Each structure stands twice: as C-alpha cells, then as structure tokens.
C-alpha cells in the first residue's frame, strides 16, 4: 500500500485524530513507531517512515511507543487500500485463523495460493500474514496488561500464545521489556469481570446503532437499549456501553474460557463497526444531494456488523417477506427450540444443529425452511461461505440476502441490496445506477437511507 508521506507528516505535525490507526510513524532516531496523535515532540521529517499498520512497522524493526500506545488505536478500515481478499484475510486473522493454522490453510479458505496471499499482504499491508497475526497477539496482550488485572499467565493465553515462554519472548522482542515491567508502568482496572475499551474514530452514533439492533435483537440471546448491548456467551455474557465524552465503547466480559477473549473482542469491534473512518465516508456521501441532509443529521452512522456470519444469514432468510417484528419472533422461536440454554439465556444454534432440524415446526414455509437448511449445511462445511458470491450460489439465497449478509457479516463496505424496498422508495427504481456515486461506501449510504425510512420495516 502506498502512503502519501507528505500528507502523513502533516497529520503527525497537527496530531490529526482523523488519521489515528490509519498509519503509523516509525522514527529512525529512536527506533519507535507511534500513532499520528502521539503527544511526544514531532520528529524531524527526515527521520520518519510511514506504515499502513502496526505489523508493517514492527516488521521493519520499530518498537511500539509506550506513550501513545498503538494497541489502543482504532483498527485499520477494511477498505483502506486493501483488496476484498485482504479484507477477508484480516477478518479471519483477527478471529484467530493463524493461532493454530497455517498461511496455506488461510489461503485455501480464501480460494488462492499461499504464495499469492503473501504477495497481496506485501502489496497492501506491508507485512506478512504471520507478522500481522503476531502483532495482533502482542498488541492485545499489551492492552490487557494496561486495562485489566488479569494474571500474566491468563493474558498470555488470552492473547493467543501457546506457552508462557513464547509470550515472554514475544513481548521482550516487541517492547524491549518483560510483561511484568510493562505492567508496572500501566494502570490496572479492578473488579470480578473483565473490562476493555473498544476505540473508534469519532463521531460515533450510538443511538442509531442500538436503534437498529434493538428491534432485531434475538430474544434470549441478546438485547439492545439506549444504554447498553448485552449478549449471552458460553459460560457467561458480555455487555457493551457507550462512554460519554470518550472515543471508545466499554465492553465488560464474564467468560468461561480466557482463550476466547481475543476473538470475542474482535467480534465486538466488527459488530459495532469501530474501524470505520466515518468522517471520510460521510464527507464523500454528502456530495450526493439526496444524502446530504440525512448524513449530516445522523453523523457517525455505522453499519451494524454481526456477531456471527451464520447467525445473520439465518436472520436474513427468516426475514424474507415478513416484517422486522415478524422475523424477530421467528428468530426467538428458533433459538428456544434449537438453541443451547444456559443460565444467562440461550446460545444461537450452530449450523450442525439446524442442518437436520425440523424447521417447519417454528412456522416457516417449506421453501424457506429448505433454504435455511441449505445455508446451515454450507456453513457447517470445512470452507463456509465468506463472500456474497458464495452465498448467492446457495438455493433460496437471492441477491438481497447475499448483499445484506455481505455488508453486515463480511464487512464489505460497498455491498448493496439494490432490490430492497426501502431503498427503492428512497431513491427510485434504479437504485444501482444512483448508487454508483456512493462507491466505495454503498453499505453506509444504505444505512443512512434505511434509518431515514425505518418506519417502513424494509430492512431485516
């Protein structure tokens, strides 16, 4: 990925928060890399190198700054110079695909060769897939050292390290200090549950996001209100709340297995779309006169993500030709009948649980029940669907469903369910032609229009 070095240096000189997480500055005179907003004195231009992600800076031999803490920077936007393949790969790496698997296995899931995947990472990210995975681990570990009172052994396993020795070696290599020394310089939050911040780029429209999630919350599994989002987890729960005046959300976990923590945090980042460079997106969309008012009126709009792609695919099929309320009722029946009960609620049923389930018993028409069964079978396969094109190949899944799942579950910012009734009502019959001017953020334009016309119930 090519960065405009002069533009990056201007952002560093002005500590421009809009660029936080979108690049990092390696300072040759110190061997440290920093966020654009680092409060340290601005380095000389001749000493600066600019990198698209922390892993690239790390691979070039720079260490993370202990002052501006790269581990708490907002994530890199999925569209930030990356191909769709890279965006999918980054999502899978954040889900731990390389914690126990190989680059070749990851490439196979993406439908390409391992050598080609490495070339793409070098071109778009500036670092290898392995370096990205390792960077993810030690930055998350540093975050846990700074924000929690977890024992260091728990932090090692929560961050994806297979042993304490490897954890200590990685932290010493990355920071030049041991985990205990790093913790000695950080504040610790106390309490029985684990609380973490979820940084984002402002503005953030919490009310719009929970206004979307609330009516669609699956009974027994999740709930969303003006003050919090809560979800049942294996062995516990998670709650997410806004932090007024701060550029982050706060997630509080109670979990059964500490090794799940990194993946759970990654899922929350996607669900709440924290990586979006929302100001840039809205400046672009506001160029369309039809969108200008709603974009300014609903500044900070996000595309609500997904806790799990299969869950969103099921929800989309349940919502075909029914209202939002009707789809939510069906989802509640599905969970009560086929989900796993816990003391905190229900876990959404797995693909295996629905593959041979009697789905007509919850009131589904035969054709829709069969479509849901085919989707469950596809997600239960060794290589589940990971793009709109792969979903569209399944019986009973049309373009609307595939695009809806792509925008929410696969993080494709340019996905567009062009046949959606709400969009047709908003801009006319030829949605696809009108939407060309919205690229590459058609999904965000759709969200603005859907929230503007939310009373139609067109969006599931």
N, C-alpha and C positions, 0 to 999 in steps of 0.2 A: 504493500500500500504506500503510495506517495503522499507525503505530507508537505504542505507549504511552509517551509521553515521560517520565512519572514512573518507569516500570519501567526504561526505558533509562538514566535518570540514576542510579538505584540501582545498576545494573550497572556504570556508569562509576565511581561512588564506591567500590565494592568490588572493582573490576578483575576482574569475574566472567568467567572464561575460557569458561564455557558459551555466552556471547553473542559470542565472538570471531568476526568475519566475518558475523554476522547483522545487524549495523547498524554505522554509523559516526557519529561525533560531529563536527559542524562547530562550530568555536569562533569566534564572531564577532569577538572581541577580537584574535585572531591571524591569522584567515583560513586556518587549518589544519584538516584533518579527521584524526581519529585512530581507532584501534581501541579497544574498551572496555578493553583491558588496558594501554593506554599508561602508561608509568611517570611521565610528566610530572605535575606537580601538578594536581589535579582542578579544572577550570574552574568558574566560577560558573554556577549553573543558568540564569540569565537570558541568558548568552552562548552557550548550547548549542542547536544544531539537530540533529535526528537523521534519518539517511538509511538506507534499506534496503540500499544498495550503494554502492561507491566511485564508480561513474559518476554517481549522483544527487548526491553531494556535490561532485564535480568540476563537474557542470553548474550547480550553484548558486554556483560561484565559489570554492570552497575548494581548497587545495593539499594533497597527501599529506604526512603527518608523516614527517620523516626519522628520527625516533627510534623510533616503534613500527612503521614500515614496513608500510603497508597492503598492499603487494604480496606479503607472505608470510602474510597472514591466510588461514584456511581459506575455501573457496568458499561461496557462498550456497546453502543447501539448495534442491533443486528444488521442494520443496513450500512454501517459505517465503512463503506468501501469494500464490503465483502460480497462474494457471490452467495447465492442461495445455499449452495453446498457447504460453504464455510459457516454460514449462519446455523445450519442444521448440525454441523460437526461441533460447533461451540456449545450448542444446547446440550448435545449428548455428552460432551466432556464435562460440562457443569453438573450433569446428572451422574457423573462417576464412571463414564464408559471406559476410561483408561486406568481406573483404580485397580481393576482386576483383569482388564482385557488389553489387547494389543492394538497398535495402529492399523495393522492389516484387518483385524476384525471390525474396527470402526469404519474403515474404508469400505469394507464389504457391505455394511449396513447402509452406506451412502450410495452404493452402486458404482463405485470407482475403484481403481487400484491404489495400493498403499503409496507407491511412488508418486502418483498423480496428486494424492491428498497432501503429501509433504510439499510438493511444488506449489500447490494452492496456498498452503499456510505460509510458505516463504514469501509468496507474492502479495497476499492480502493482510497477513498478520505480522510478518517479520520475525516469526518464531516457529519452531517445530511443534507438532501436536503434543509431544511429550513435555516440552518446555511449558506449554500452556497449562497442561494438567498439573505439573509440579508447582508452577506459580500459583495456581488456584489453591493448592493444598497449603503452601506455607503462608500465603496471604490470609486465608481463612483462619489458620492457626494463630497468626498474629492478632487477628480480630478477636478471637476467643480469649487470648491472653489479656487483651486490653479491656474487654467488655464483660467478662464473666469471672466467676470464682471457681470454675471447673478445675479439678486436679489436672496436672500436666499430662498424666497418662491418658485421661479421658480426652483431652484436647488432641493428643496425637492420633488417637483412633477416630475421633470425630472429624478430623481433617483428611482422613483417607490414607494415613501412613500405616504400614503393616507391622511396624515394630517401633519401640521407643528409640533404639539406636539410630534407625533411619530418620526418624523425626528430629532427633538432636543434631545429626549431621546436616540435614537439610536446612534447619534454622541457623546453624552456625555458618554454613556456606552462604546463605541468603543475607544474613544480617551482621555476621561477624560477632555474634553474641549467642549465648545459650538461651533456651526458653526461660529459665529462671531469671537470668539477667534482664531479658526483655520484659518480663512481668514486673520486676522490681521498679521499672520506670513507667508503669501503667497503672491507672486506677482500676479498681475491681468493684463490680456490682455484686451485692449480696442478695441472697434470697433462695427459697427452695426450688423455684423454676429457673429456666434459662432465658434470659432476655438479650436480644440482639437488635441492633439498628439495621434498617433497610434503606440505605441512602438513595436519593433520587435527585434529578435536576429540576429545580423549580421552574414554573409553578406546578403545583400538583392539585388536581381537582378531586379530593377525596369524596365529596358528597355525590358527584356524578358517578364515580366508580361504584360506590356502595348502592347508589340508586339503581344501577344496572344489576349488580349482583344480588341485591335483596330479594326482588320478586322471583329470581331464578334459583335461589338457594334451595338445595335438595333437603327436604325435611329429614331430620335425624342425622344428617351428615354435616351440614354447615348452616350458618346463619349470618346475616349481614345487617347492620344497623348504622345509624348516623355516627355511632361512637366506636364500633368495633366489627371485625370479622372473626368468626370462630369456626373451627373445623375439628372433627373427630380424627384422631390418629391411632395407629396401632399402639396400644399401651398408654394412650394419653390424648393430648389435644394441643392446638396452637391457637393463639389469639393475636390479631394484628390491630393496632390502634394508631391513629394519627398523633403526631407530636407537634402541637401548635407552635408556630414560630421557628420550627426546625426543618431542615431539608432532609428529613428521614421519617420513616414509619418505625414503629417499635413492635417487634414480634416476641411473644412470650411462649415458650415451649414447655410442655411436660411430655417426655417421650420414654418409650420402653427401651430403646437401643441407641446409645450415644453415637454409634457408627452411622446412623441415619441423618444426623444433624445437618451436614453439608448439603445433602440432596434436598432435604426439607427446606432449607434456606433458599436454595436455587429455585425451587418450585414457587416459593412466595415471591421472589423477585420477578418471575415470569407472570404470576397471577396478577400482581399489582403493577406490572409494566414499568419498573423503576428505571430501566436503562434508556428509555425514550428521550431523545433530545427534543423535548416538546416545543421549546421556543422556536427552533428552526422549522419544525414541522408546521406549526401554526402560522408562522410568517409566510411560508410557501402557500398554504391552503387559503389564506386570507387574500391572496391575489385574485381568487375567483369571487366575483361579486356576490354570487349566490351563497357562498360560505362565510363571507366576511363577518356578518353580524353574529352568527352563531358561534364562530370561532372565538371572537372577542368576548362574547357573553359567557362562554364556557371555557375560558382559558385553563390550560392544564389538563385537558381531557386525555385520558389514556385508553388504550384498547385492553379491556379486561382479558387477562390471559386464562390459563387453565391449570388446575391442579394436576390433571392427568389427561392426555390426549384422548384416551378411550372414553373417559367419562364425558367429555364434551361431544364426542362423536355420537354417543348414545343419546345424550340430551338433545342434540340436533335432530336425530331421527324421531325421537319421541315428540318433538315439536312440529313435525311436518303436518301442516293443515289444521293445527289447533292453536289456541291462544297461549300466551305465556303462562297464565294461571293453569290451563289445562295440562300443559307439558310438565309443570312443576308437580301437579297432582300425580301424574303418571310416574314421574321420577320417584316420588315418595313411595308409591306402591311397589315399584321395582326394588327399591332398597329394602323395604320392610319384608318383602317376600324372598329376595335372593341375596341380600347383603349380609355382612357378618356383624352380629350385635356385640357391642362392648358396653362397659359400664358408663361410658361417656356418650354413647349414641351408636351409630352404625358406620361401618366401613363400606364404601361403594363396592358393589360386586365386581369381581375380576372377570376378564374375558373368558377364562375357563368356566366360571360359574354360570355365565349366560350362554355359552356356546350350545348347550343342550337343554336349556331351561324351558319350561312351559310358559313362554312369554305371553301367549294369548290370555292367560289367567288374570293379567292385570288390566285387561280391557283393550288390548291392541288389536287392530285389524290384522288379518292373516298376513297380508303383504308386508306390512310394516314390521311385524314380528319376525318374518323371514329375513328382511333386510337387516334388522338388528342382530340376528343370529349370524349372518354372513360377516358383519362388521366384527362381532366378537371373535369369530374364527380367524379373521385376518389379524387382529391384534394379539391373539394367542400364538401366532406363528413365530418362528425364530426371528424373522425380519418383519416387524409390524409396519403398517403404513406410516410414512413420515413426510408426506407431501400431498398437496391437493390432487395431483395427477394420479398418485397411487390410490387414493380414496375413491376417485371418480371411476376407477375400474371395477369397483365392487357393485354387485347387484343392489338396486334400491337406493344408491347414493348418487344424487344428481349434482349439478354444478353448484347450486346454492349451498347444499350441505358441505361439499368439499371445500368451498371457499370460506365458509363460516368456521369450519374446524381449522383451516389453514391460518386464518387471522387470529384466532384465539389460542389454539393449541400448538401450532408450529411456529408462531411468532413471525409470520410473513407480513410485513408492514404494507405491502402493496396488494394483498388479497382483496377481492371484491365480489360479494354475492350480487352480481348485477341484476339478477331477476327478482330481487327482494321487493315485495310490495311497498314497503316503507320508502325505499329509495326511488321507486317509480313514482310514487305520489309526490316525493320531494322535488325531483328534478325532471320528471317526464319519462317517456317510454324508452328513450335511447340512453340509458344510464351509462353504458360502456363508453360511448363516444364522449359524453360530457366529462366522464371521469379521467380521460386521458390527461387533462391538465392537472389532475391531482397527483399523478405519479411523482415519486415512488411511495406515496403515503395514502393510497386509496382507502386502506382499512381505517385510518384515522378520520378521513372525510366521512366515511360511512357511519362511524360512531357519532360524529357531530350531528349528522342528519337524523340518525335514529333517536338520539336523545332529544332532539328538537321535536320529533314527532312520536315520542314514546307512548303516547296515549293510543296509538294505532295497534300496539301489540304485535307489530310485524316481525320484530326480531326475537328469536328464541334464545 
